[in-house]
Amino acid sequence: MQGNIISTDKEYVANTYNRFPLEIVRGEGSYLFDSEGKKYIDMGSGIGVTAFGFDDEEWKTAIIDQINKVQHTSNLYYTEPCANLAKLLCEKTGLKKVFFSNSGAEANECAIKVARKWACDTKGEEYNTIITLENSFHGRTVTTLAATGQEHYHQLFKPLTDGFVHTPANNLEALEEVVGKNKVAAVMIECVQGEGGVIPLEKNFVAGLEKLSKEHNFLIIVDEVQTGNGRTGKLYGYMNFGITPDIVSTAKGLGGGLPIGAAILGERVENVLGFGDHGSTYGGNPVCAAAALTVINRLSDEFLNEVAEKSKYVFSQFENAVGVQSVSGMGLMIGIKTVKPAAEVVKMAMEKGVLCLTAKDKVRLLPALNIPFSDLKAAVEVIKACCK
Ligand SMILES: *Cc1c(COP(=O)(O)O)cnc(C)c1O
C-alpha cells in the first residue's frame, strides 16, 4: 500500500538518500510501476544499470539457471560464468586479465592498487601519485573519494587517502605541468564525466594524455563505470577516442541489475597482482557473472549502431527545443541544460509518467539501451513539454 514502504524506509534506512516519493513495485521492459499501479517510462535505468530494461527474458533465464546450479562459491574455487565473462571481456577489449568486484568504487580501488603496485615495481615506491580530473566522480570509499575531483564530497571525511592530484579537464598544458611536478603512477579519467554533468572530454585532450603517458611512462586508467557496456554507443567509452588504456574499470550496466564490477587489465599490468595482493568474497559471483554474460554478449556492432541511432534522435529533439540551453553527452548518456531548474523538470516529468535523473544542473537521461523507439519518442515528447 502507498505510504507504508515510505514510512518504514524513512524510519529504518540511513538518511543518505533524498528519495523521490515513489514506491516502485514492478518493472517490465522500459516501464516501471508504482504501488498505486501508475506506469512510468524509465529514462534512468537505476542510474545506467538496467541495460536491457526490466524482466528481460534472456537475463532472467541465465540468472535462474545459475541459481539452480550454485549461487556462490567464493574465490577459493573456479566457476564457469566467472571464467567465461573474463574471457569475453578480454576478447572484446584486447586487454588481458580481469579482476571482479561488486561495485564501481571497488573496481576503481582495484585499478588504483594495480597502478600503485605497477609503479612501485617498475619505477620506485615514490611514484605513487594518481592524477584525476576536476569535476570527476570515482566513488564513495575513502580512496575513491580522494580520487573524485569535487571538494564538496571530501568535506567531513578527511583525512582521505594521500597521493591524488586534480587537474582541469581538457587543459593539456595544465596536465603537462602537473605531470612534470609529480611522481606519477597513473592518470585516471572518465571519457564522459557523468555525475559531473554529462560532459565528454575533448578528443585532442585524450590523445594528448596518451602521448604524455608514453613520454613519462605512466598508466592510463579509464573509469568506465557509467560510460561502459554500450552506454556511449561503443562497447566502452574510450573506443570513441581511439586510445588503448592500461586499466578499464567498469560496473553499473555490466550486470544489467545485479552487482558486479570489473577492473580490466592491459598488457603492461596483467601480472602486477599476485596471490593475496587483492581479493573480494563476492567478486565474480557466478549469478552476477551469468547475468553480465547476457549483457556483454548482446552488445554487437549492430546493436550498438541502434544505440547510436537513438542517441542521434534524442540530440536532434532537444537541440534548439524551447526551454533547452544545450545538450551534451554521448550515446544514451545525455545531459540537457534547461532554462528551468533541472529538478523542477524531473519532478514535472515524473508527474506525467516519465522518470529522469539529474547531474549537477542538468536533466540526465540514461535509458535502457534496448528501449523501444516508441517509448523513447513518448518520453522525449513529455520531457520536451516539461522544459517549456
Ligand atoms: C557510479 C560511478 C562510480 C561508483 O560506482 P558504485 O557502484 O556506486 O560504487 C564510480 N565512477 C563513476 C564514473 C560512476 O559513474
The ligand as an SDF file (V2000), in Angstrom:
LIG
                    3D

 15 15  0  0  0  0  0  0  0  0999 V2000
   28.6170    5.4390  -10.2780 C   0  0  0  0  0  0  0  0  0  0  0  0
   30.0570    5.6940  -10.5170 C   0  0  0  0  0  0  0  0  0  0  0  0
   31.0440    5.2020   -9.6430 C   0  0  0  0  0  0  0  0  0  0  0  0
   30.7050    4.4870   -8.3590 C   0  0  0  0  0  0  0  0  0  0  0  0
   30.0770    3.2640   -8.5880 O   0  0  0  0  0  0  0  0  0  0  0  0
   29.3780    2.4850   -7.3520 P   0  0  0  0  0  0  0  0  0  0  0  0
   28.9170    1.2030   -7.9770 O   0  0  0  0  0  0  0  0  0  0  0  0
   28.2730    3.3470   -6.8570 O   0  0  0  0  0  0  0  0  0  0  0  0
   30.4370    2.2720   -6.3420 O   0  0  0  0  0  0  0  0  0  0  0  0
   32.3670    5.3980   -9.9880 C   0  0  0  0  0  0  0  0  0  0  0  0
   32.7170    6.0490  -11.1130 N   0  0  0  0  0  0  0  0  0  0  0  0
   31.7980    6.5370  -11.9730 C   0  0  0  0  0  0  0  0  0  0  0  0
   32.2430    7.2240  -13.2170 C   0  0  0  0  0  0  0  0  0  0  0  0
   30.4440    6.3910  -11.7000 C   0  0  0  0  0  0  0  0  0  0  0  0
   29.5270    6.8990  -12.5410 O   0  0  0  0  0  0  0  0  0  0  0  0
  1  2  1  0
  2  3  1  0
  2 14  2  0
  3  4  1  0
  3 10  2  0
  4  5  1  0
  5  6  1  0
  6  7  2  0
  6  8  1  0
  6  9  1  0
 10 11  1  0
 11 12  2  0
 12 13  1  0
 12 14  1  0
 14 15  1  0
M  END
$$$$
